[in-house]
């Protein structure tokens, strides 16, 4: 099953090339704040499953006719693992990897969706890079989750780009701009995806293949990421884990089109545009 958000925040069930509005069926108020409707759907998914299966036969509208938004804008946290592929460690000349570094957090305000642009801040002399990552969406929350039970806590998967300003400033500041965490185009549920341990992920910029790697090459695997994060903090329904990026990170510029794809998960292509804000003083230094 594939679930996403679209247009004004409606919940959509994606079936082939159409999207079916299931907002009312799920009891979601698109005007609520904070926007945690999808979090509740995830937390109570089993009670909705039968109704959603029945809704697959409804006509819906063409997927191409709607604006896709990020699936879980109300995620309480985005947990990101740095240096989690050996080849990326080599290209960044780093000896310390995710199994020693742990993780950092990106703010939920950095989330955006497949139908929105990546907006670059108006800072000069800094390279801004793409990073291709698998997103793991938590379904059942918990603390101190043992790796043998990781599957009980995963709702589904999505594509994620971690956008970053290169430099020596704190990592979170360089990765926290609005639109610097595209997630989409939807969440595919864990039962539909099956085994996530050998997924090929790719990223293109203007049809140039930049990144191409498989999740079997992760340093800290998916069970390990869930175990590590949950030993430090409570995981909640709708939390997002960014699994790390392989080699091939590179710059993006205004006018670029960036496409990310994970096999059996989905793909999305996003425009890169130049913004007028974001002139943080920390980036005024070379």
Residue frames relative to the residue before (quaternion, step in Angstrom):
aa qw qx qy qz dx dy dz
X 1.0000 0.0000 0.0000 0.0000 0.00 0.00 0.00
X 0.1647 -0.7824 0.5962 0.0727 3.57 -1.05 0.83
X 0.0377 -0.8011 0.5966 -0.0297 3.55 -0.75 1.12
X 0.0754 0.7893 -0.6064 0.0593 3.55 -1.07 0.75
X 0.3919 -0.6549 0.5673 0.3093 3.55 -1.34 -0.27
X 0.0261 -0.8169 0.5760 -0.0171 3.56 -1.10 0.64
X 0.8420 0.2234 -0.1829 0.4557 3.52 -1.41 0.37
X 0.8246 -0.1420 0.1232 0.5335 3.63 -0.35 -1.20
X 0.7315 -0.4144 0.2329 0.4888 3.57 1.20 0.41
X 0.3616 0.7266 -0.5027 0.2977 3.56 1.24 0.32
X 0.4237 -0.6679 0.5477 0.2728 3.55 -1.23 0.56
X 0.1098 -0.8204 0.5609 0.0177 3.55 -0.80 1.04
X 0.2544 -0.7086 0.6403 0.1525 3.51 -1.20 0.78
X 0.2114 -0.8011 0.5521 0.0935 3.58 -0.56 1.18
X 0.0353 0.7718 -0.6308 0.0719 3.55 -0.80 1.13
X 0.8121 -0.1064 0.0080 0.5737 3.56 -0.44 1.24
X 0.7890 -0.2931 0.2201 0.4930 3.62 -0.68 -1.05
X 0.6504 0.4735 -0.3464 0.4825 3.59 1.13 0.54
X 0.2526 -0.7441 0.6003 0.1487 3.52 -1.30 0.44
X 0.2102 -0.7882 0.5751 0.0616 3.53 -0.88 1.06
X 0.3719 -0.7370 0.5235 0.2109 3.57 -0.74 1.08
X 0.0033 -0.8135 0.5797 -0.0468 3.58 -0.51 1.23
X 0.2502 0.8134 -0.4932 0.1804 3.57 1.26 0.40
X 0.7097 0.4462 -0.2567 0.4809 3.57 0.78 -1.06
X 0.6083 0.5686 -0.3389 0.4380 3.55 1.02 -0.83
X 0.7433 0.4021 -0.2034 0.4945 3.58 1.02 -0.84
X 0.4533 -0.7192 0.4297 0.3044 3.58 1.27 -0.05
X 0.4103 0.7175 -0.4611 0.3229 3.57 1.12 0.68
X 0.2514 -0.7406 0.6090 0.1321 3.56 -1.02 0.91
X 0.3291 -0.7860 0.4879 0.1895 3.59 -0.39 1.19
X 0.6771 0.4991 -0.2905 0.4561 3.59 1.21 -0.37
X 0.4685 0.6936 -0.4480 0.3141 3.60 1.21 -0.08
X 0.0874 -0.7686 0.6298 0.0710 3.54 -1.25 0.47
X 0.4706 -0.2377 -0.8385 0.1381 1.54 -1.61 1.90
X 0.5915 -0.6051 0.4208 0.3270 3.54 -1.29 0.45
X 0.2020 0.8179 -0.5037 0.1912 3.56 0.38 1.26
X 0.2757 0.7887 -0.5091 0.2071 3.59 1.18 0.42
X 0.6816 0.4731 -0.2994 0.4711 3.59 0.89 -0.88
X 0.5827 0.5680 -0.3805 0.4395 3.60 1.06 -0.60
X 0.6760 0.4827 -0.2954 0.4719 3.58 0.94 -0.89
X 0.6081 0.5404 -0.3520 0.4629 3.58 1.04 -0.73
X 0.6589 0.5066 -0.3032 0.4662 3.58 0.92 -0.91
X 0.6795 0.5059 -0.2946 0.4423 3.58 0.87 -0.97
X 0.7814 0.2923 -0.1397 0.5333 3.60 1.07 -0.76
X 0.2065 0.8542 -0.4678 0.0945 3.55 1.25 0.39
X 0.6514 0.5338 -0.3446 0.4146 3.60 0.84 -0.85
X 0.6507 0.5048 -0.3279 0.4629 3.60 1.07 -0.59
X 0.6979 0.4442 -0.2637 0.4961 3.60 1.26 -0.37
X 0.4771 0.7341 -0.4232 0.2331 3.58 1.17 -0.49
X 0.6798 0.4998 -0.3136 0.4357 3.60 0.77 -0.96
X 0.6651 0.4989 -0.3073 0.4629 3.58 0.93 -0.88
X 0.6566 0.5022 -0.3146 0.4666 3.59 1.01 -0.76
X 0.6159 0.5315 -0.3499 0.4644 3.59 1.01 -0.70
X 0.6599 0.5007 -0.3044 0.4702 3.57 0.98 -0.83
X 0.6460 0.5509 -0.3151 0.4243 3.57 1.05 -0.76
X 0.5130 0.6661 -0.4142 0.3486 3.63 1.19 -0.37
X 0.6655 0.5114 -0.3061 0.4493 3.60 1.14 -0.53
X 0.5150 0.6423 -0.4210 0.3808 3.62 1.26 -0.14
X 0.6051 -0.6275 0.3476 0.3453 3.62 -1.04 0.68
X 0.1648 -0.8082 0.5482 0.1387 3.61 0.87 -0.85
X 0.4242 -0.6482 0.5513 0.3098 3.55 -1.33 -0.46
X 0.6486 -0.5124 0.3617 0.4313 3.61 -1.16 0.35
X 0.5433 -0.6338 0.4494 0.3181 3.55 -0.96 0.91
X 0.6486 0.5480 -0.3064 0.4303 3.56 1.09 -0.77
X 0.6551 0.5447 -0.3085 0.4229 3.60 1.22 -0.36
X 0.6997 0.4369 -0.2674 0.4980 3.62 1.24 -0.10
X 0.4281 -0.6485 0.5603 0.2868 3.52 -1.36 0.31
X 0.2706 -0.7858 0.5390 0.1371 3.56 -0.56 1.17
X 0.1930 -0.7747 0.5981 0.0694 3.54 -0.95 1.03
X 0.6439 -0.4994 0.3785 0.4391 3.58 -1.22 0.18
X 0.5452 -0.6884 0.3630 0.3115 3.63 -0.77 0.94
X 0.8166 0.1394 -0.0482 0.5580 3.62 0.90 -0.86
X 0.0783 -0.8392 0.5364 0.0423 3.62 0.32 1.18
X 0.7035 0.4599 -0.2562 0.4774 3.57 1.22 -0.51
X 0.2244 0.7753 -0.5497 0.2153 3.57 1.14 0.55
X 0.4368 -0.7128 0.4725 0.2791 3.60 -0.81 0.92
X 0.8019 -0.0579 0.0405 0.5932 3.59 1.18 -0.46
X 0.2284 -0.7068 0.6504 0.1586 3.51 -1.32 0.55
X 0.1653 -0.8072 0.5661 0.0259 3.54 -0.47 1.30
X 0.0407 -0.8405 0.5390 -0.0376 3.58 -0.49 1.15
X 0.2566 -0.7783 0.5624 0.1104 3.55 -0.93 1.02
X 0.2353 -0.7925 0.5492 0.1222 3.61 -0.53 1.16
X 0.8414 0.1269 -0.1093 0.5138 3.55 -1.23 0.61
X 0.3402 0.7677 -0.4739 0.2651 3.57 0.68 1.11
X 0.6553 0.3475 -0.3371 0.5798 3.57 1.27 0.49
X 0.5432 -0.6407 0.4285 0.3328 3.59 -0.93 0.86
X 0.6773 0.5007 -0.3202 0.4336 3.62 0.89 -0.83
X 0.6293 0.5119 -0.3412 0.4749 3.59 1.11 -0.59
X 0.5974 0.5496 -0.3578 0.4615 3.59 1.07 -0.68
X 0.6558 0.5121 -0.3082 0.4613 3.57 1.00 -0.83
X 0.6988 0.4694 -0.2976 0.4504 3.60 0.85 -0.90
X 0.6977 0.4290 -0.2637 0.5095 3.60 1.18 -0.54
X 0.3632 -0.7569 0.4644 0.2820 3.58 1.36 -0.04
X 0.4187 0.6929 -0.4640 0.3596 3.53 0.89 1.04
X 0.2788 -0.7659 0.5597 0.1501 3.57 -0.88 0.97
X 0.6819 0.4346 -0.2696 0.5230 3.57 1.19 -0.57
X 0.1255 -0.8304 0.5428 0.0059 3.55 -0.69 1.13
X 0.7860 -0.3753 0.2217 0.4384 3.55 -1.35 0.05
X 0.6327 0.5462 -0.3483 0.4244 3.59 1.03 -0.67
X 0.7145 0.3671 -0.2429 0.5439 3.59 1.28 -0.26
X 0.6740 0.5118 -0.2876 0.4484 3.58 1.07 -0.73
X 0.3380 -0.7130 0.5358 0.3005 3.56 0.97 -0.85
X 0.6016 -0.5603 0.4334 0.3693 3.58 -0.93 -0.89
X 0.2252 -0.7139 0.6306 0.2048 3.54 -1.39 0.06
X 0.4175 -0.7030 0.5181 0.2511 3.59 -1.29 0.14
X 0.1966 -0.7176 0.6526 0.1434 3.53 -1.19 0.73
X 0.4864 -0.6764 0.4517 0.3191 3.62 -0.96 0.73
X 0.5697 -0.5955 0.4368 0.3605 3.61 -1.06 0.65
X 0.5846 0.5917 -0.3696 0.4142 3.60 1.15 -0.51
X 0.6186 0.5450 -0.3508 0.4441 3.61 1.22 -0.27
X 0.5120 0.6673 -0.4098 0.3530 3.59 1.27 -0.19
X 0.0947 0.7514 -0.6521 0.0348 3.55 -1.19 0.68
X 0.4338 -0.7370 0.4754 0.2064 3.55 -1.26 0.32
X 0.7638 -0.4284 0.2578 0.4082 3.53 -1.37 0.19
X 0.7203 0.4403 -0.2536 0.4723 3.59 1.10 -0.61
X 0.6362 0.5096 -0.3191 0.4834 3.56 1.28 0.21
X 0.4885 -0.6666 0.4644 0.3185 3.62 -1.14 0.42
X 0.4238 -0.5949 0.5998 0.3268 3.50 -1.41 0.19
X 0.1675 -0.8147 0.5526 0.0537 3.58 -0.53 1.20
X 0.2542 -0.7853 0.5490 0.1316 3.56 -0.57 1.15
X 0.4624 -0.6784 0.4882 0.2960 3.60 -0.95 0.81
X 0.5091 -0.6525 0.4799 0.2913 3.54 -1.24 0.58
X 0.3350 0.7008 -0.5534 0.3006 3.55 0.39 1.27
X 0.3275 -0.7731 0.5208 0.1546 3.54 -0.99 0.86
X 0.8284 0.2918 -0.1944 0.4368 3.51 -1.25 0.55
X 0.6438 0.4889 -0.3361 0.4832 3.59 1.21 0.34
X 0.3715 -0.7006 0.5672 0.2223 3.52 -1.05 0.85
X 0.1365 -0.7657 0.6252 0.0647 3.56 -1.02 0.88
X 0.1620 -0.8407 0.5165 0.0146 3.56 -0.58 1.24
X 0.3960 -0.6507 0.5959 0.2543 3.49 -1.42 0.36
X 0.0359 -0.7566 0.6504 0.0579 3.56 -1.26 0.46
X 0.3012 -0.7755 0.5412 0.1225 3.57 -0.79 1.12
X 0.1049 0.8270 -0.5385 0.1229 3.59 -0.54 1.15
X 0.4244 -0.6432 0.5710 0.2830 3.53 -1.27 0.49
X 0.2351 -0.7552 0.5956 0.1403 3.57 -0.98 0.87
X 0.1663 -0.7564 0.6284 0.0737 3.54 -0.95 0.99
X 0.1884 -0.8039 0.5591 0.0754 3.58 -0.62 1.13
X 0.3573 -0.7504 0.5211 0.1944 3.56 -0.67 1.13
X 0.2326 -0.7771 0.5735 0.1148 3.56 -1.01 0.90
X 0.7794 0.1648 -0.0649 0.6009 3.54 0.69 -1.12
X 0.3641 -0.7566 0.5028 0.2054 3.55 -0.68 1.09
X 0.1659 0.8033 -0.5657 0.0847 3.55 -1.28 0.03
X 0.3119 -0.6996 0.6092 0.2054 3.51 -1.42 0.24
X 0.8488 0.1461 -0.1078 0.4965 3.55 -1.24 0.56
X 0.1660 0.8038 -0.5452 0.1709 3.56 0.89 0.99
X 0.3393 -0.7380 0.5475 0.2012 3.58 -0.81 0.97
X 0.5964 -0.6192 0.3702 0.3520 3.58 -0.96 0.87
X 0.6083 0.5701 -0.3618 0.4172 3.61 1.07 -0.57
X 0.7395 0.3893 -0.2101 0.5074 3.61 1.21 -0.46
X 0.2856 0.8116 -0.4798 0.1716 3.58 1.25 0.27
X 0.6481 0.5584 -0.3370 0.3932 3.60 0.93 -0.83
X 0.5900 0.5866 -0.3635 0.4192 3.58 1.14 -0.55
X 0.7442 0.4340 -0.1974 0.4679 3.57 1.18 -0.57
X 0.6211 0.5378 -0.3474 0.4520 3.61 1.24 0.01
X 0.2852 -0.7515 0.5747 0.1536 3.57 -0.85 1.04
X 0.7747 -0.2719 0.2131 0.5296 3.58 0.85 -0.90
X 0.4523 -0.6792 0.5322 0.2254 3.50 -1.40 -0.23
X 0.0313 -0.7796 0.6254 0.0070 3.53 -1.26 0.51
X 0.5159 -0.5826 0.5065 0.3712 3.55 -1.34 -0.01
X 0.0423 -0.8015 0.5964 -0.0086 3.57 -1.06 0.76
X 0.1330 -0.7467 0.6444 0.0977 3.54 -1.11 0.77
X 0.1947 -0.7443 0.6302 0.1052 3.54 -0.93 0.97
X 0.1264 -0.8023 0.5820 0.0402 3.59 -0.37 1.26
X 0.0348 -0.8319 0.5505 -0.0604 3.58 -0.88 0.97
X 0.3314 -0.6693 0.6264 0.2235 3.52 -1.19 0.72
X 0.3531 -0.7456 0.5226 0.2152 3.58 -0.71 1.02
X 0.3937 0.6996 -0.5311 0.2712 3.55 -1.05 0.78
X 0.6002 -0.5921 0.4206 0.3351 3.55 -1.32 -0.10
X 0.4486 0.6825 -0.4609 0.3472 3.58 1.27 0.05
X 0.7084 -0.4271 0.3212 0.4611 3.56 -1.26 0.22
X 0.5841 -0.6302 0.3941 0.3262 3.56 -0.94 0.98
X 0.6677 0.5190 -0.3208 0.4265 3.58 0.83 -0.95
X 0.6404 0.5212 -0.3328 0.4556 3.61 0.96 -0.80
X 0.6937 0.4813 -0.2781 0.4580 3.59 0.99 -0.78
X 0.7469 0.3828 -0.1977 0.5064 3.57 1.25 -0.39
X 0.5979 0.6508 -0.3118 0.3488 3.58 1.30 -0.07
X 0.4119 0.7186 -0.4837 0.2830 3.61 1.18 -0.07
X 0.5873 -0.5360 0.4674 0.3864 3.56 -1.23 0.54
X 0.8151 0.2080 -0.2386 0.4852 3.57 -1.11 0.96
X 0.5282 0.6513 -0.4074 0.3617 3.62 1.24 0.10
X 0.7316 0.3110 -0.2550 0.5505 3.60 1.22 0.34
X 0.0425 -0.8075 0.5883 -0.0075 3.60 0.31 1.20
X 0.0232 0.7695 -0.6372 0.0369 3.57 -0.95 0.96
X 0.4325 0.6822 -0.5020 0.3091 3.58 -0.85 0.94
X 0.5680 0.0523 -0.7366 -0.3635 1.51 -2.37 -0.67
X 0.7696 0.0930 -0.0384 0.6305 3.55 1.36 -0.29
X 0.4328 -0.6025 0.5646 0.3619 3.54 -1.35 -0.18
X 0.1704 -0.7326 0.6468 0.1262 3.56 -0.94 0.88
X 0.4488 -0.7158 0.4595 0.2741 3.56 -0.71 1.04
X 0.6458 -0.5717 0.3583 0.3574 3.52 -1.16 0.74
X 0.6592 0.5163 -0.3292 0.4365 3.59 0.96 -0.78
X 0.6707 0.4801 -0.3108 0.4723 3.60 1.05 -0.62
X 0.6633 0.5074 -0.3198 0.4476 3.59 0.98 -0.75
X 0.2848 -0.7457 0.5497 0.2461 3.58 0.81 -0.97
X 0.8374 -0.1941 0.1512 0.4880 3.57 -1.15 -0.69
X 0.1882 -0.8157 0.5370 0.1041 3.64 -0.60 1.07
X 0.5212 0.7069 -0.3770 0.2941 3.58 1.27 -0.10
X 0.7654 0.2393 -0.1763 0.5708 3.61 1.25 -0.07
X 0.2645 0.7684 -0.5284 0.2457 3.55 0.73 1.12
X 0.3144 -0.7309 0.5733 0.1958 3.56 -0.89 0.91
X 0.0780 -0.7914 0.6062 0.0152 3.55 -0.84 1.03
X 0.0275 -0.8091 0.5865 -0.0262 3.56 -0.94 0.93
X 0.0716 -0.7743 0.6264 0.0547 3.53 -1.25 0.52
X 0.1281 -0.7797 0.6121 0.0306 3.52 -1.02 0.99
X 0.1236 -0.7282 0.6626 0.1237 3.54 -1.26 0.53
X 0.8300 -0.1033 0.0135 0.5479 3.58 -0.56 1.22
X 0.7100 -0.4764 0.2275 0.4661 3.58 0.97 1.02
X 0.5521 0.5534 -0.4230 0.4582 3.61 1.23 0.18
X 0.3555 -0.7337 0.5387 0.2124 3.58 -0.67 1.09
X 0.1368 -0.8193 0.5555 0.0382 3.57 -0.60 1.17
X 0.8134 0.1024 -0.0139 0.5725 3.59 0.92 -0.92
X 0.0804 0.7810 -0.6062 0.1267 3.55 -0.97 0.94
X 0.3034 0.7535 -0.5174 0.2691 3.59 -0.20 1.28
X 0.3872 -0.7211 0.5397 0.1968 3.53 -1.32 0.32
X 0.5513 -0.6404 0.4265 0.3225 3.58 -1.02 0.79
X 0.5287 0.6115 -0.4319 0.4000 3.61 1.16 -0.17
X 0.6741 0.5022 -0.2853 0.4605 3.58 1.26 -0.39
X 0.3653 0.7306 -0.4963 0.2939 3.60 1.23 0.27
X 0.4513 -0.6648 0.5200 0.2897 3.59 -1.08 0.70
X 0.7326 0.1606 -0.1089 0.6525 3.57 0.93 -0.96
X 0.3091 -0.7855 0.5053 0.1794 3.58 -0.49 1.15
X 0.7399 -0.4253 0.2740 0.4434 3.58 -1.29 0.16
X 0.6500 0.4861 -0.3448 0.4716 3.66 0.83 -0.76
X 0.6645 0.5200 -0.3027 0.4432 3.57 0.99 -0.84
X 0.6364 0.5245 -0.3317 0.4582 3.58 1.03 -0.75
X 0.6590 0.4960 -0.3077 0.4744 3.57 0.94 -0.87
X 0.6500 0.5159 -0.3163 0.4597 3.58 0.92 -0.89
X 0.6839 0.5010 -0.3005 0.4370 3.60 0.78 -1.01
X 0.6893 0.4839 -0.2925 0.4530 3.58 0.80 -1.00
X 0.7058 0.4759 -0.2762 0.4462 3.58 0.90 -0.91
X 0.5930 0.5502 -0.3741 0.4536 3.60 1.19 -0.31
X 0.7069 0.4361 -0.2462 0.4995 3.56 1.25 -0.40
X 0.8149 -0.0154 0.0482 0.5775 3.59 1.01 -0.76
X 0.6101 -0.5505 0.4295 0.3745 3.53 -1.29 0.39
X 0.2431 -0.7280 0.6207 0.1602 3.55 -1.00 0.85
X 0.1829 -0.7969 0.5734 0.0515 3.56 -0.99 0.95
X 0.6221 -0.5285 0.4058 0.4111 3.61 -1.17 0.45
X 0.7821 0.2938 -0.2412 0.4939 3.54 -0.81 1.03
X 0.4600 0.6494 -0.4698 0.3822 3.59 1.23 -0.04
X 0.2642 -0.7697 0.5694 0.1169 3.55 -1.12 0.75
X 0.1312 -0.7545 0.6382 0.0790 3.55 -1.01 0.90
X 0.2040 -0.7539 0.6164 0.1002 3.56 -0.82 1.08
X 0.3709 -0.8203 0.4038 0.1630 3.52 -0.40 1.31
X 0.6255 -0.5253 0.3616 0.4495 3.61 1.20 -0.10
X 0.3807 -0.7445 0.5181 0.1799 3.54 -1.24 0.53
X 0.4069 -0.6881 0.5360 0.2714 3.60 -1.13 0.59
X 0.7275 -0.3838 0.3225 0.4684 3.56 -1.33 -0.15
X 0.6409 0.5471 -0.3986 0.3619 3.52 -1.31 0.42
X 0.3618 0.7215 -0.5190 0.2814 3.59 1.19 0.17
X 0.0897 0.8079 -0.5741 0.0986 3.52 -1.04 0.80
X 0.6845 -0.5338 0.3201 0.3796 3.55 -1.27 0.25
X 0.1550 -0.7246 0.6582 0.1329 3.51 -1.34 0.49
X 0.1355 -0.7980 0.5868 0.0250 3.53 -1.12 0.78
X 0.6563 -0.4921 0.3706 0.4357 3.60 -1.19 0.37
X 0.7533 0.3461 -0.2861 0.4805 3.54 -0.94 0.96
X 0.5501 0.6122 -0.3974 0.4058 3.59 1.24 -0.29
X 0.2076 -0.7026 0.6565 0.1798 3.50 -1.38 0.34
X 0.1319 -0.8019 0.5822 0.0251 3.55 -0.72 1.13
X 0.0808 -0.7982 0.5969 0.0108 3.55 -0.79 1.07
X 0.0712 -0.7731 0.6297 0.0255 3.56 -0.97 0.93
X 0.0109 0.7990 -0.6000 0.0400 3.55 -1.07 0.79
X 0.0331 -0.7382 0.6721 0.0477 3.53 -1.12 0.79
X 0.5037 -0.6719 0.4429 0.3142 3.55 -0.77 1.03
X 0.8375 0.1596 -0.1924 0.4858 3.52 -1.11 0.94
X 0.6322 0.5026 -0.3416 0.4807 3.61 1.26 -0.11
X 0.5813 -0.5497 0.4008 0.4463 3.57 0.69 -1.11
X 0.2428 -0.7497 0.5895 0.1771 3.54 -1.32 -0.14
X 0.0278 -0.7787 0.6260 0.0323 3.53 -1.27 0.41
X 0.2078 -0.7541 0.6139 0.1067 3.52 -1.21 0.71
X 0.0734 -0.8250 0.5599 -0.0234 3.56 -0.73 1.11
X 0.4224 -0.6844 0.5383 0.2518 3.55 -1.14 0.73
X 0.2662 -0.7180 0.6195 0.1728 3.53 -1.19 0.66
X 0.0103 -0.8102 0.5851 -0.0334 3.58 -0.72 1.07
X 0.4693 -0.6636 0.5066 0.2874 3.54 -1.25 0.47
X 0.2470 -0.7630 0.5812 0.1379 3.55 -0.85 0.99
X 0.4590 -0.6822 0.4980 0.2755 3.56 -1.32 0.16
X 0.6953 0.4502 -0.2692 0.4913 3.59 1.25 -0.26
X 0.5950 0.6290 -0.3981 0.3030 3.52 -1.29 -0.40
X 0.4131 0.7293 -0.4642 0.2866 3.59 1.20 0.35
X 0.0116 -0.8328 0.5523 -0.0365 3.56 0.57 1.17
X 0.5467 -0.6637 0.4039 0.3122 3.56 -0.90 0.93
X 0.6016 0.5829 -0.3750 0.3971 3.60 1.07 -0.60
X 0.7000 0.4535 -0.2705 0.4808 3.59 1.18 -0.51
X 0.4851 0.6581 -0.4422 0.3690 3.59 1.26 0.16
X 0.6352 0.5115 -0.3187 0.4831 3.55 1.29 -0.32
X 0.5282 -0.6375 0.4616 0.3185 3.57 -1.06 0.69
